[in-house]
Amino acid sequence: MEPPRRPAGGCSCRNTNCVERPLTRLFEGLGRLVAACPWPFLLVPLLLSAGLGSGFLRLRHLQANDIEEQFTPTQGPAKAERDFVRRHFPADDSAHFSAPRLPTEGAYAALIAAATAGGSVLGDAALGEVRRLDAAVRALDGYEELCARRGAACAAANPLLPLLGGGGGLTFPLSNGTFLGAALGGAQTGGGGRLLAARALKLVYYLREDGPAAASGLRWLQNFTRLVPGVLRALNLSAIEVTYFTSLSRQEEFEGNTKTVIPLFSITYFLTITFSIVSCLRLSCVRNNIWLASCGVVSAGLAVLSSFGLMLYCGVPFVVTVANAPFLILGVGVDDMFIMIACWEKSAREKKKSDTKAQMAETYAEAAVSVTITTLTDVLAFFIGTWTAFPSVRSFCLYTGTAFVFCYIYTMTFFGAILVLNHKREEKNRHWLTCMPVKTGKDKIEKSCLYNACCIGSCSGESSESESEHLMSKFFESHYGPFFTNKWVKILVVLLYGAYLAGSIYGCTQIREGIDLRNLASDDSYVIPYYDDDDKYFSEYGPRIMVVITESVEYWNTSVRMAVENCMQSLEGISYVDRNLSESWLTVYTKLAEGASMDINNKDRFMNNLLILFHYYPDFEWDINKTQDKIEASRFFIQTVNVTSAVDEKNLLNQLRDTAKQCSIQLIVYHPAFIYYDQYLVIVQNTIQNVLTAAGAMLIVSLLLIPNPFCCLWVTFAIASVIVGVAGFMTFWHVNLDSISMINLVICIGFSVDFSAHISYAFVSSEKPSANESAVEALHLLGYPVLQGAISTILGVVVLAAAKAYIFRTFFKIMFLVILFGAVHGLVFIPVFLTFFGNFGRSPHSTVCNTVSEDVLKPQTRFRKDEDCP
């Protein structure tokens, strides 16, 4: 049989094959070249992988797992605000330490002591154990030399400890001008705010961050984490339960996440190789494709090695999120392998007498265009994902997008060469394992079925010279397709889609934004109990916010002071702010002046009398940045309350900044936590931007490479439907919209195209007279490959479900939803919906005379006119 002739017609509204046709011819030439000289195409990828793989020697130097740097917006406003605070309000850890006045969260070790059996931490027994615990921490080697100081002594770990030993005489949350809200949790008060009991007490040991003490302080914190479990055992505490944390804990636990996932790589490769072998297994000792399956997995592994090595040579930071990439690449690489094998086997069935070059040309003509479409859509999705404010997302997309490119190149070269060499073995009728000649015909020996299958070529003892159609493809044609084209089943499918869409839209309205910092640690980390206690006992009072006047104003002017007071009142009017806990040096100064009959309405007297204020309130000196004749900047403090969720954090930040902008005086509001809160300002915007940009790019690719505009309508439908479904159902699976899940939402665009584009084209190109028959034919051609591709991709990431880290589990959850919903759309929703449109979009002369199954995109040899069919 001659190879089918390619259509020579030009582009039209129904036939937009201007790009596809020349690509097909190009790949035909590549297929012939690989068939003629397979060894260079086999060896060059191996040598290239070995050379680029040496880039892993730079891995240690390019690891970039700084949480703030990678998981917060690059141009976040809080970073600029922090720089301003640092310049104008430098901290003095060696003599005038004040935790609320730090521009960062500081270097510290923290312990939460919670009373056991529902008791009070202020009871004699519990408070005694707290004091023993405090003494034990202070006794750790080096603390007295490294601690942050107020005056000559180390700063108190809890402001309660220098006060009375019991609860008598204390009020809450303010006691003698000391704020106890952040020091005592679960407080119970009586009349007048008198403190009766408390469930927990927090001890925070700050270290100096200035000069040479900074490096020594970091080492002390590392030793603290190592020693504190033994200290707690030695104290044998019974009245309190203690959890602990340091300013380094979050970072150290996050960096340890990569090590926990390394053992899962071997499991993933085992599962993928096993699935590939089972899928390619044949009861023929000659035509068994076990080596093809194994080399397909090797090809994906080489792509990971080459791409990661290249990125490391280019100096791209290696973030822990990148560790997700090999799992995804392995699944997709195996999908491409299935496409090539399916096209090769179909070509072998239809071209029994053709030579290897013609067979490879036909295989590449059919498979390569579809592999190109899937790769191009996925690579575009990843590279578009680099347009983000989150460096962690940028690194992941660069590594993974480059890996997809190498995966594509190696499939076209390395795996193509394997196909040719395997075919030469089959032509010589050699055993798949031993490469020994297999007896056939008159030389065969009558043996058992098992012997014949293993040693002769088939169970019947006849050498299998052609490949029969896969049983699963027959199942989709004879059972699955007719079932879903039944009238009542189609009605049920429509109702199911309505329920799916309703649930998805509802889930989108409930989506939660932002990454919870506790999720950066593994499930069994010691920081999780600390976070739990902190949320349980200390969530009533939130961060203490700096209100900074960033310009030089005439504070001695009564109208200016009134404007400052109005701004403070506006900020205190926010629902998240307790106006009774604000701290303003200007208010205190004004009252002090009124009480002492000082005139502060003159510039010189205002500036000179500040020394009196600093005498009574020393900390206020660190809230005023003044020169000889003016105040460059100053700051006040407001206390937030009931900031218990990501929604509260987002609302607090937005309300504070909006209110500050409305003030007549130039203000900024700042707290170190705002560095992380800033993600709420850009996460939705970045996600929508990337999704829409990627979706537009996918449609352009579809229009160029899939020669039927009607298919693009279904591509659009699938992209929108799958994205809405993934975004909605990830809420039900307790996944937030953060920089990690944003990666996957961009990925799902590429997979939506993979599952939808060619099944719709197979339908509109069908020569069947009815819509139902066209849908059955499309499922017959695509059903098993789509299912096969979905399973292989899920197998690539399924082991991440067992990971102890949120980052990897989230990747699995969303990828599972993407593949599940994409496959359901391809196998159920789209085929059924297409039947409702009848012949709309189908050319009466169009036919698919040469079609081959694949995993997620259907490569087809297309004929636009009946006379083009062989």
Summary of the structure (lengths in Angstrom):
residues: 870
radius of gyration: 34.3
end to end distance: 8.0
largest distance: 122.9
contacts: 3092
relative contact order: 0.13
helix: 61%
strand: 11%
